[in-house]
Amino acid sequence: MGQIIINNLNVFGYHGVYEQEKSNGQNFIVNIVADTSFEKAQKTDDLSNTIDYGTMCIFIKKFFEDKAYDLLEKAANELALEIIYTFTEINTLRLEILKPDAPINADFDSVGVRIKKTWTKVAIGMGSNMGDKHAYLDEAMEKLLEYPQIRNLVVSDYIETRPYGNVEQDDFLNGAATFETILSAEEVLELLNKIESEAGRTREVHWGPRTLDLDILLYGDAVIDTRDLTVPHIDMCNRSFVLAPLNLIAPGMVHPVRRRTIRDLYDQLAKETNAEENIKDV
């Protein structure tokens, strides 16, 4: 890995809350650190195999010329997104925007904001046991691809499994997917809930039948425990219909609490419960 660094790039723009900032504009200073791979560039000595920092500087200056926001926080977020979508080789971006001439009645060098965007690998589980199960799962994955905040989507084969819990219902079609995202875990949850809702998902019976069920299993190496979200998924290690499809596409992903790979967790569960007898490829 390597880093592309831009220090003290001077640009001019009209970001600010006060009327004088909107009408007169002011100077800004931009600092960038972008994590990327230098492997191809080191081997070929070819500019096309790396990020051209000259092009990035021009890109940033044009952003400041074309856009205007009240808050520097908003400007930083929008610029960071545009950079990471345009320069797709970036894995992690750290952006700082400083205002040396901010209209503040105080003695200071500059004020500003910093923001970080990083592509995080996420694993999700999915299932359906109502209507056209294949279609519900396929359409959910197609919708994920519509979002620029999602990349490198990999989807497992689907497997048919018996229902989990004591509610009498049809067999499930289950699968798993992995992708990289710059969304937070909470934003991923919000997106998955939106896709579920669009598929007609209701939550009337716990562990009951559903058109579409999408669950975050892993979010990088994060451990999250809030009212709305628990990551890693609290019961994933006990569910063959979760581990079996995930093992097909991401056997090397590591459970951040158990500190074991998905392959290890699935093999252990299969030995303990004969889990392979309860599923079949479809």
C-alpha positions in Angstrom: 0.0 0.0 0.0 1.0 3.6 -0.4 -0.4 7.1 0.1 -1.0 10.0 -2.3 -0.5 13.3 -0.3 -1.6 16.8 -1.2 -0.6 19.5 1.3 -1.7 23.1 1.5 -3.6 23.2 -1.8 -4.8 26.8 -2.0 -8.3 27.2 -3.6 -11.0 29.9 -3.7 -14.6 29.4 -3.0 -17.9 30.7 -1.6 -18.6 28.3 1.2 -19.9 29.9 4.4 -22.9 31.0 6.4 -22.4 34.8 6.3 -23.5 36.9 3.3 -20.0 38.3 2.9 -18.7 34.8 2.5 -21.3 33.9 -0.1 -20.8 37.1 -2.1 -17.1 37.8 -1.8 -15.7 34.3 -1.3 -12.5 33.5 0.5 -9.4 31.3 0.4 -9.4 27.7 1.6 -6.6 25.3 2.2 -7.1 21.6 1.3 -5.0 18.7 2.6 -5.4 15.1 1.3 -4.1 11.7 2.3 -5.4 8.9 0.1 -4.5 5.3 0.8 -4.0 3.3 -2.4 -1.9 0.5 -3.9 1.4 1.4 -5.6 2.0 -2.1 -6.8 1.3 -1.6 -10.5 3.0 1.8 -10.7 6.1 0.5 -9.0 6.4 -2.3 -11.6 5.5 -0.3 -14.7 6.6 3.3 -14.0 3.4 4.3 -15.8 1.2 7.2 -14.6 -1.9 5.4 -15.8 -1.4 2.8 -13.0 -1.6 5.2 -10.2 -3.5 8.3 -9.0 -2.4 11.5 -10.8 -2.2 14.0 -7.9 -2.0 16.8 -10.5 -5.4 15.8 -11.9 -6.8 15.5 -8.3 -5.6 19.1 -7.5 -7.4 20.4 -10.6 -10.5 18.3 -9.6 -10.5 19.9 -6.1 -10.1 23.4 -7.4 -13.0 23.0 -9.8 -15.2 21.6 -7.0 -14.6 24.9 -5.1 -15.3 27.0 -8.1 -18.6 25.2 -9.0 -20.1 24.4 -5.6 -21.1 26.5 -2.6 -22.4 25.3 0.8 -23.2 27.0 4.1 -21.4 24.5 6.3 -17.8 23.4 5.8 -18.9 20.0 7.1 -21.3 19.6 4.1 -18.6 20.9 1.7 -16.1 18.4 3.1 -18.5 15.5 2.9 -19.5 16.2 -0.7 -15.9 16.8 -1.8 -14.8 13.5 -0.2 -17.6 11.6 -1.9 -16.8 13.1 -5.3 -13.1 12.3 -4.9 -13.7 8.7 -3.8 -16.2 8.0 -6.6 -13.9 9.6 -9.2 -10.6 8.2 -8.1 -11.7 4.6 -7.6 -8.3 3.3 -6.6 -8.6 5.0 -3.3 -9.2 2.7 -0.3 -9.2 5.3 2.5 -9.4 9.1 2.1 -8.6 11.7 4.8 -9.6 15.2 3.9 -9.0 18.5 5.7 -10.4 21.8 4.7 -9.1 24.9 6.4 -10.4 28.5 6.4 -7.5 30.9 7.1 -9.6 34.0 6.6 -12.8 33.0 8.4 -14.8 36.0 9.6 -14.1 35.4 13.3 -13.1 38.2 15.7 -10.2 36.3 17.2 -6.5 35.6 16.6 -6.0 32.3 14.8 -4.1 30.7 12.0 -7.1 28.8 10.5 -10.2 26.9 11.4 -11.6 23.9 9.6 -12.9 20.4 9.5 -11.5 16.9 8.9 -13.3 13.9 7.4 -12.4 10.3 6.7 -14.0 8.0 4.2 -13.0 4.3 4.0 -14.3 1.3 2.0 -15.3 -1.3 4.6 -16.2 -4.9 3.8 -19.6 -5.9 4.9 -21.3 -9.3 5.0 -25.1 -9.6 5.0 -27.4 -12.6 5.2 -30.7 -12.7 3.2 -33.7 -14.9 3.1 -37.3 -15.2 1.7 -40.1 -17.7 2.1 -43.0 -16.0 0.5 -44.0 -15.6 -3.2 -41.2 -15.7 -5.8 -38.3 -16.2 -3.4 -35.6 -16.1 -6.1 -37.0 -12.8 -7.5 -37.1 -11.1 -4.1 -33.5 -12.0 -3.4 -32.3 -11.1 -6.9 -34.1 -7.8 -6.9 -32.6 -6.9 -3.5 -29.1 -7.4 -4.9 -29.9 -5.4 -8.0 -31.0 -2.5 -5.8 -27.8 -2.6 -3.8 -25.9 -2.1 -7.1 -27.8 1.1 -7.8 -26.0 2.9 -4.9 -22.5 4.4 -5.6 -21.7 3.9 -1.9 -21.7 0.1 -2.6 -19.0 -1.6 -4.7 -17.6 -5.1 -5.3 -20.8 -7.0 -4.6 -20.4 -10.8 -4.4 -23.5 -12.9 -4.0 -23.6 -16.6 -2.9 -25.6 -19.4 -4.4 -29.0 -19.7 -2.8 -29.8 -22.6 -0.6 -33.2 -24.0 0.6 -33.5 -24.3 4.4 -36.0 -25.3 7.0 -37.6 -22.4 9.0 -35.9 -21.2 12.1 -38.1 -21.1 15.2 -41.4 -22.6 16.0 -43.7 -20.8 13.5 -45.2 -23.1 10.9 -44.3 -21.7 7.5 -42.8 -22.5 4.1 -39.1 -23.4 3.7 -36.7 -20.4 3.2 -34.5 -19.5 0.3 -31.3 -18.2 1.9 -28.1 -16.6 0.7 -25.3 -14.2 1.7 -23.5 -11.3 0.1 -20.4 -9.3 0.7 -19.6 -5.8 -0.5 -17.5 -2.8 0.2 -19.2 0.4 1.4 -18.4 3.9 2.6 -21.7 4.0 4.5 -21.6 3.6 8.3 -23.1 0.5 9.7 -26.2 2.4 10.7 -26.6 3.8 7.2 -26.2 0.2 5.8 -29.0 -0.9 8.2 -31.2 2.0 7.0 -30.6 1.0 3.4 -31.3 -2.7 4.0 -34.5 -1.8 5.8 -35.6 0.4 2.9 -35.0 -2.4 0.4 -37.0 -4.8 2.7 -39.9 -2.3 2.9 -39.9 -1.9 -0.9 -40.3 -5.7 -1.1 -43.4 -5.6 1.1 -41.6 -6.8 4.3 -43.7 -6.7 7.5 -42.7 -7.6 11.0 -45.9 -9.0 12.5 -44.7 -12.3 13.7 -41.2 -12.9 15.3 -39.3 -15.4 13.1 -42.4 -15.5 10.9 -42.8 -15.7 7.1 -41.4 -12.8 5.1 -41.0 -11.6 1.6 -37.4 -10.5 2.3 -35.1 -10.5 5.2 -31.7 -8.7 5.1 -29.4 -8.8 8.1 -25.9 -7.2 8.6 -23.7 -10.1 9.7 -20.3 -8.4 9.8 -19.1 -4.8 9.3 -15.4 -5.0 8.9 -13.9 -5.7 12.3 -16.5 -3.5 14.1 -18.3 -4.6 17.3 -21.5 -2.6 17.7 -24.2 -3.0 20.3 -26.9 -0.3 20.2 -30.7 -0.4 20.5 -31.1 -0.8 16.8 -28.1 -2.7 15.7 -25.9 -5.6 17.0 -22.8 -6.5 15.0 -21.6 -9.2 14.6 -25.0 -10.6 14.2 -25.8 -12.0 17.6 -26.9 -15.5 16.5 -25.0 -16.0 13.3 -22.6 -18.6 14.6 -25.5 -20.9 15.5 -27.3 -20.7 12.1 -26.2 -23.0 9.3 -28.4 -21.1 6.9 -26.2 -18.0 7.6 -22.8 -19.6 7.7 -23.3 -22.1 4.8 -23.8 -19.4 2.1 -21.3 -17.0 3.6 -18.7 -19.8 3.7 -19.2 -20.1 -0.1 -18.1 -16.5 -0.8 -16.1 -15.3 2.2 -14.6 -18.3 4.1 -11.6 -16.2 5.2 -13.6 -13.3 6.8 -12.9 -13.2 10.6 -15.6 -12.9 13.3 -14.2 -10.0 15.4 -15.4 -11.5 18.7 -14.7 -15.2 18.2 -11.5 -14.4 16.3 -12.2 -17.3 14.0 -12.8 -17.5 10.2 -16.2 -18.2 8.7 -14.8 -21.5 7.4 -13.9 -22.5 11.0 -17.2 -21.5 12.4 -19.2 -23.3 9.7 -17.1 -26.5 10.0 -17.6 -26.5 13.8 -21.3 -26.0 13.5 -21.6 -28.7 10.9 -19.9 -31.2 13.1 -22.0 -30.3 16.1 -25.4 -30.3 14.4 -25.1 -32.1 11.0 -26.0 -28.7 9.5 -25.3 -29.9 6.0 -28.3 -32.3 6.3 -30.7 -29.3 6.7 -29.8 -27.4 3.6 -29.7 -28.1 -0.1 -28.5 -26.2 -3.1 -31.2 -24.8 -5.4 
